[in-house]
Amino acid sequence: MKNYTIENPLGIKPIKKLLISFAWPAITANIINALYSIVDQIFIGQGVGYLGNAATNIAFPITTICLALGLMIGIGAAANFNLELGRGNPEKAKAVVGTSVTSLFIIGVILTILIHIFLEPLMYAFGSTDEILPYAKTFAGISSLGIPFLLLSISTNPMVRSDNSPKYSMYAIVLGAVLNIILNPIFIFGFGWGIAGSAWATVISQFISAAILLFYFPKFKSVKFHKEDFIPKFSLLKISIALGMTSFVFQGSNMIAQIVTNNLLNIHGTNSVY
């Protein structure tokens, strides 16, 4: 059996150099990824108005719960992947990644279906008013179609980084964000789609980011994947969830704060003279 601890640069390079080489692509990707919501708000504000801006805020908890799930399983799987490689278990390492990818896609499809079934009550629960509701339902309904790709993009990003390819993971996120910036004005102003245009721009960008990251899997440096590696194994998924639970708690808290804030703004905004 090959000694993966020796062959993998993560096991032999100085820690300081590794931290720098992994940190700057991750920081860059996160900063540029933040442009998703900023760009949406700018173009929606100009093309739709304040009701459109409010609708994106109402729908945003859906994105946050996707972040919570994607980071929990993605970061957990990436950590477990490296742990198994370090232990000299490449077959188990492959199964860890494959289980996480397949499980998250299934979770994404289930979430999309549930959101479409309960779309209106969800929007009210997230703090929507009757005036905002049509915009919120349009934006959330369309953007939820991209949830499987969003979950794959969020989760596979740390997995690709864990294979000593931080720049590749950065490029995937950056290209998606840049595409979102380009498509937003085209769909909102050029095609006259309004808030639906922004939602479709987001879905397409998420799909492209996920596709770029998935195209990396045949090029993995540490292991070579086979079809059977992507059959979900609940025992491995549990370990990934445990390792990534901190990220879920953090993002889950953000989601609760967003929902509470939206509802408070709803109550006090209704009572305001403005």
N, C-alpha and C positions, 0 to 999 in steps of 0.2 A: 504493500500500500504506500502511496506517495505521502511524503511528509508535508502536508499543506501549511503547517506553521512556518516552515523554513521557506517554501516556495512563494508564499503569499507575502508581498511587501509589507502588509500590515503587521506582520510578525517580526520584521527585521529592521525597518526604518526607524530613525530617531523619533520619539514622541512629539517633540516640538515641530519638526518638519511635517509630520503627519497632521497635526492639529491645524497648521497654517494651510496646508494643501487641501484639507477637507472643509475648513471653516469658510474661506472666502467664496467658494462657489455656492455653498449653502446660504450664506448671508446675501449674496448677490441675487440668487434665485428668489429668496423670500421677499426682498425689497421690491424686485420687479413684479413678483406675483401679487403684491399689494396693489399694483396698478389696476388689477381686475376690477375691484370695487370702486376705486377712485375714478377710473375712466368711465365705468358704467354710470356713475352719479353725474359726471360732467356732461356727457352726451344726452343722458335722459333728462337732466335739468334743462338743457337747451332745446331738446326736441320734443319733450313731453310736458315738462313742467314739474311743479313741486309735488303733485299727486304721484307722479312717476317715481320721484326720489323717495317719497314715503313708502311706496309699494316695495321698492327694493329692500328697504330697511325691515319691512314686515316679513319678507321672504328670506332674509339673511340667516335666521336660525337654522334653516334647512342646510345651508352651506356649512354652518358651524358644526352641526351634528355629523356631517360627512367628514369634516376635518377631525373630529373626535374619534370616529370609527377608523378612518384611514390611517391616522397617525398611530393610534393604539396598536393596530395589527401590523402596520408597516414597520414602525420602529421596533416593535417587539420581534417581528420576524427577522429583520436585519440583524438585531443583536443575537438572536438564537442561531441564525445562519453562521455568523462569525464564530460563535461559541462551538458549534458542531464541527466547523472546519478546524478550529484549534484543537479539538479533541481527536481529530483524524477520522471523522465520520462524514465524508462527502455525500454519501447516499442520503443520509438523514438530513443534511444541510439542504439538499435539493428539494426534499419532500417538505421541509419547513416553508420554503419560498413558494413552491407550487401550491401547497395547501392554502396559503394566505391569499394568493392571487385569485384562485378559483372561488374561495369563500367570499371574498370582498365583492367579486362580480355578482355572485348570487345575492348577497345582501343588498347590493345596489339595485338590482332588478326588483327585489321585494319592496324596498323603500319607495321606488318609483311608482309601483302599483298602489301601495298604501296611500301615498301622497295624492294620487289622482282620485282615489276613492273618497278620501276625507279632506279634499282640498279646501272647500269653503269653511268647515268648522276649524280646520287648522289655522287658516288665515285670521279668523276671529280670535282664536286662542292666542295667536302671536301678536294681537293688538290692533288688528285692522278695524277701520270704521266702514260704514256703508259706502261712503264716498270713495275710499281708497280701494275697496274690495275688488272691483273689476280689473284694475291695474295689477293688484297683487296676485289675483288668480291667473291672469295672463302670464305674468313674469314667472311665478312659481311653477305653474303648470308646464310651461315650455322648458324652463331651466332644469326642472326635475328629470327630464328625459336624459340629461347628461350625467345624472348621479352615478351610474355604473362606471363611466369613464373618469369622473372626478375622483371616485374612490380608488380606482386603479392608478391614476396619476399620483395621488397623494401617497399611496402605500408603496408603489414600486420605486418611487424616488429614493427613499432611504435604502431600499434593497440594492439598487444600482450603485449607490454610493458605497455600500458595504462590500461591493466587488472591486473596490479601488478605482471607481470611475466617477469621481465627484463632478468633473467638468461635463460629462455627458448628461448627468441628471440635471445640471444647471441649464444646459442648452435646451432640454426638453421643456422645462418650465418657462424659460425666457421666450422661446419661440411661440408658445401658446399665448403668453401675455401680449407679445407684439402683434400676433394675429388678431387678438381681441381688440386691440387699439385700432387696427386697420378696418376691421369689419363693422365695429360699432357705428361710425358715421355713415358708412355705405348703406347699412341696413336701415338705420333710423332716418337719415335724411335723403339718401339716394333712392332707396326703394319705398320710403314713406311707411315703414312698418311700425314706427313708434316704439313703445316699450317691448313689443314682441321682437323687434329687430335686435335689441340689446340682449334679450334672452337667447335668441338663436346664435348670436355672435359668441356668447359665453359657452353654449353647448358645443359648437364647432371647435372652439379653441381648446376646450377640455378634451374632446375626442382626439385632436391632433397631438396634444401633450401625452395622452395615454398611449397612443399608437407609437410615438417615437420611443417611449420607454419600453413598451412591449417588444419592439423590434430589436432591442438590445439583448433580449434573453438568449437567442441563439449564439450571441457573441460573448457570453459570460466567460470570464477568465478563470475563475476558480473551479467551476463545474460545468458539465454538459448535461442539459436537460433532456428528458424523454417524456412522452405523453403520460406515462403512469405517474410521473412526479406531480402532476397537477390534479390527481384524484384527492379530494379533501380528506384529511385525517384529523378527527376532532381532538385527539390527544395532543397533537402538535399545535393545533390552533389555540388550545387552552394555555400552552406555555407562552406563545406569542402575546396573547391577551394579557397574561400576568406581567410580562416584561414591559409592555407598553401602556399599562393601566394609568400611569401618572399623566401621560398625554391626554388620555380620555377624560380624566377628572378635570384637568386644566381647561380643555376646550368645552367640556360639558358645563362647567361653571360659567364660562363665557356665554354659552347659549341661554342658560337660565337668566343671566344678567340682561341679555338682549331682550328676551321676552318680557321680563318684569319692567324694563325701561320703556318698551313700546306700549305696554298696557298703562303705565303711569302717565306717559305722554298723551295717550288717548283720553284718559279720565280728566287730567288737568287741562289738556288742550280744549276739550269740549266746554269746560267751565271758564276758559279765558275769554276776556273781552276782545282779544285779537283773533 
